[in-house]
């Protein structure tokens, strides 16, 4: 049994991950080793497949949205969104925590990544929450979990990658992420309100329409970016890649011309950061494509699907098993490699169960978002803990409340596919 290619691949992956090798090298070394050991496979494949996998027009969208998000982050656009969110929900008990969550929803529609969201919002909100008497662990937990919305709502980079791997419409995925994202936001705010009432957290003054109007004028310009992207993609006006180009250009105009918060030197540094991140992404895509090709060549995804179906043929039991696997995978693998590794394996099983591919993409994305809120990966949590100057151990008790809220959202999305599929059916 242990000589089976599937077991050898698993042992290699785990060993290399434990050894601390970067994920792109883990995938590439594992795939290359298996191909070189297999006499039935030409070794030239090692050079051909990765190039073909990374040479995809859709992946350019990821780079462009990274540029847009990074420029918005550097341009201090988050501060204007925070002021607007404060005018809307600051009067509720636990006001600053609600502001944190709502701002994360706004910024998620610009950044596309949870880490950018956590860094931009956390650097402003966590110190402010601590000044108002909120525990550091609570402030960090709210920031970290609400940043998860960035990988659910458009223009989520995770959804772009899933569209690439699953050969699914990016417009449908973007539309499908809106309602689940709002659901997560509502549940996080509901949890916050419950805790705020019990712990008597402060409000931020009374609700004022004049304040909403004043802050809304400042926030309306950056909020045109997600509207422009969504209307363009969902309306079929331009592709996701073209939308990324427009988003990058418009973010530069906003930061450099309207608000003058980004100079040429800062812009060059921002482009350099986005370039490095996109290079890392493309390297991971290339090596994961090679591993995915070998897995498919050996029919390992089909074997795994049959093994899971062998446990039970009940739809809900199999779906629960898939969700548990994704949750656990998210705790040890970052979102990008997880999507590139897991989708080719589990997509045949989803097809066999009759799960819509768009719905399956949201199930996968929410699972990974929850999984990444727990160690050992927990990249978003590490960012918020660094800002709050606390250890991960101290944040865990506060995190559990919000992770519970996200699990409720995950269960609802699983049970009621219409939560993710209704909006695409209406507007597309």
Residue pairs with C-beta under 8 A, 6 or more apart in sequence:
1 7
2 8
2 11
5 34
5 38
5 298
5 300
6 298
6 300
6 303
6 304
8 34
9 30
9 34
9 291
9 294
9 295
9 300
12 29
12 30
12 33
12 34
13 26
13 27
13 30
16 25
16 26
16 29
16 30
17 23
17 26
17 332
21 29
23 284
23 333
23 334
23 337
24 280
24 283
24 284
24 286
24 287
24 337
25 287
27 284
27 287
27 288
27 290
27 291
27 337
27 340
27 341
28 50
28 286
28 287
28 290
28 291
30 291
31 46
31 287
31 290
31 291
31 293
31 294
32 46
32 290
34 294
35 41
35 43
35 45
35 46
35 290
35 294
36 43
36 46
41 294
41 297
45 290
45 293
46 290
49 289
49 290
49 293
50 286
50 287
50 289
50 290
51 286
52 289
53 285
53 286
53 288
53 289
53 290
53 292
53 293
54 282
54 285
54 286
54 289
56 164
56 285
57 241
58 160
58 163
58 164
58 170
58 240
58 241
59 160
59 164
59 281
59 282
59 285
60 241
60 244
61 155
61 160
61 170
61 239
61 240
61 241
61 243
61 244
62 157
62 160
62 161
62 244
62 278
62 281
63 244
63 274
63 275
63 278
63 281
64 241
64 244
64 245
64 247
64 248
65 112
65 155
65 157
65 160
65 244
65 247
65 248
66 112
66 113
66 157
66 274
66 277
66 278
67 248
67 251
67 270
67 271
67 274
68 110
68 112
68 225
68 244
68 247
68 248
68 250
68 251
69 110
69 111
69 112
69 113
69 116
69 251
70 116
70 270
70 273
70 274
71 248
71 251
71 252
71 255
71 262
71 267
71 270
72 78
72 107
72 110
72 111
72 120
72 222
72 225
72 251
72 254
72 255
73 111
73 116
73 119
73 120
74 255
74 261
74 262
74 266
74 269
74 270
75 251
75 254
75 255
75 256
75 259
75 261
75 262
76 259
76 261
77 107
77 110
77 120
77 222
77 254
77 255
77 259
77 261
78 103
78 107
78 120
78 121
78 124
79 124
80 215
80 218
80 219
80 222
81 103
81 106
81 107
81 219
81 222
81 223
82 99
82 103
82 121
82 124
82 125
83 215
83 218
83 219
84 106
84 212
84 215
84 216
84 218
84 219
85 98
85 99
85 102
85 103
85 106
86 95
86 96
86 99
86 204
86 215
87 207
87 208
87 211
87 212
87 214
87 215
87 216
88 102
88 212
89 95
89 98
89 99
89 102
89 189
90 96
90 98
90 99
90 203
90 204
90 205
91 203
91 204
91 205
91 206
91 207
92 98
92 193
92 196
92 203
93 193
93 196
93 197
93 201
93 203
94 192
94 193
94 195
94 196
94 197
94 201
94 202
94 203
95 201
95 202
95 203
95 204
95 205
96 125
96 128
96 129
96 132
96 134
96 202
96 204
97 129
97 134
97 138
97 139
97 142
97 192
97 196
97 201
98 189
98 192
98 193
99 125
99 204
100 121
100 125
100 129
100 139
100 142
100 143
100 146
101 142
101 146
101 185
101 188
101 189
101 192
102 185
102 189
103 121
103 125
104 117
104 121
104 143
104 146
104 147
104 149
104 150
104 185
105 146
105 149
105 153
105 181
105 182
105 185
106 219
106 223
107 116
107 117
107 120
107 121
107 150
108 117
108 147
108 149
108 150
108 152
108 153
108 156
108 181
109 153
109 154
109 155
109 223
109 225
109 226
109 229
109 230
110 222
110 225
110 226
110 251
111 117
111 120
111 150
112 150
112 154
112 155
112 156
112 157
112 160
113 150
113 151
113 157
114 147
114 148
114 150
114 151
114 335
114 369
114 372
114 379
114 380
115 147
115 379
115 380
115 383
116 150
117 146
117 147
117 149
117 150
118 143
118 144
118 147
118 380
118 383
118 384
119 383
119 387
121 143
121 146
121 147
122 140
122 143
122 144
122 147
122 383
122 384
122 387
122 388
123 387
125 139
125 143
126 136
126 139
126 140
126 143
126 384
126 387
126 388
127 387
129 138
129 139
129 142
130 136
130 139
130 388
132 202
133 201
133 202
134 201
135 398
136 388
136 389
136 390
136 394
137 388
137 390
137 394
137 395
137 397
137 398
138 195
138 398
139 388
140 381
140 384
140 385
140 387
140 388
140 390
140 395
140 398
141 384
141 395
141 398
141 399
141 401
141 402
142 188
142 192
142 398
142 402
143 384
143 387
144 373
144 380
144 381
144 383
144 384
144 395
144 399
145 188
145 373
145 399
145 402
145 403
145 405
145 406
146 185
146 188
146 402
147 380
147 384
148 184
148 369
148 370
148 372
148 373
148 380
148 406
149 181
149 184
149 185
150 156
151 157
151 158
151 159
151 335
151 365
151 368
151 369
152 177
152 180
152 181
152 184
152 362
152 365
152 366
152 369
153 177
153 178
153 181
154 173
154 174
154 175
154 177
154 178
154 226
154 229
154 230
154 233
155 174
155 226
155 229
155 240
155 243
155 244
155 247
156 174
156 177
156 365
157 336
158 335
158 336
158 339
158 365
158 368
159 170
159 173
159 174
159 177
159 361
159 365
160 170
160 240
161 285
161 336
161 339
161 340
162 168
162 173
162 339
162 343
162 361
162 364
162 365
163 169
163 170
163 173
163 240
163 361
164 285
165 292
165 339
165 340
165 343
165 344
165 347
166 343
166 347
166 357
166 360
166 361
168 357
168 358
168 361
169 358
169 428
170 233
170 239
170 240
171 233
171 234
171 236
171 240
171 424
171 428
172 358
172 424
172 428
173 358
173 361
173 362
174 230
174 233
174 234
174 240
175 234
175 423
175 424
175 427
175 428
176 358
176 359
176 361
176 362
176 420
176 421
176 423
176 424
177 362
177 365
177 420
178 423
179 419
179 420
179 422
179 423
180 362
180 366
180 409
180 413
180 419
180 420
183 409
183 412
183 413
183 419
184 366
184 405
184 406
184 409
187 405
187 406
187 408
187 409
188 402
188 405
188 406
190 405
191 401
191 402
191 404
191 405
195 201
195 401
221 254
221 258
222 254
224 250
225 247
225 250
225 251
225 254
228 243
228 246
228 247
228 250
229 243
229 246
229 247
231 237
232 238
232 242
232 243
232 246
233 239
233 240
233 243
234 427
234 428
238 246
252 262
252 267
255 261
255 262
256 262
256 263
256 267
262 270
281 336
284 336
284 337
284 340
285 340
288 337
288 340
288 341
289 340
291 341
292 340
292 341
292 344
295 301
295 344
295 345
296 344
300 345
301 344
301 345
301 346
301 347
301 348
301 349
302 348
304 345
304 346
304 349
305 346
305 348
305 349
305 352
308 318
308 321
308 322
308 349
309 318
309 349
309 352
311 317
311 318
311 321
312 318
312 321
315 353
318 349
318 353
319 353
319 355
319 414
322 346
322 349
322 350
322 363
323 363
323 367
323 410
323 414
325 346
326 342
326 363
326 364
326 367
326 368
326 371
327 367
327 370
327 371
328 371
329 338
329 342
329 367
329 368
329 371
330 338
330 367
330 368
330 369
330 370
330 371
330 372
330 374
330 377
331 371
331 372
331 374
331 375
331 376
331 377
331 378
332 376
332 377
333 341
333 377
334 372
334 377
334 379
335 365
335 368
335 369
335 372
338 368
339 364
339 368
342 364
343 364
346 364
347 357
347 360
350 357
350 360
351 357
355 363
355 417
356 417
356 421
358 420
358 421
358 424
359 413
359 417
359 420
359 421
362 413
362 420
363 410
363 413
363 414
366 406
366 409
366 410
366 413
367 410
369 406
370 403
370 406
370 407
370 410
371 377
372 378
372 379
372 380
373 380
373 381
373 399
373 402
373 403
373 406
374 381
374 399
374 403
375 381
375 392
378 392
381 392
381 395
381 399
382 392
384 395
385 391
385 392
385 395
388 395
412 419
413 419
413 420
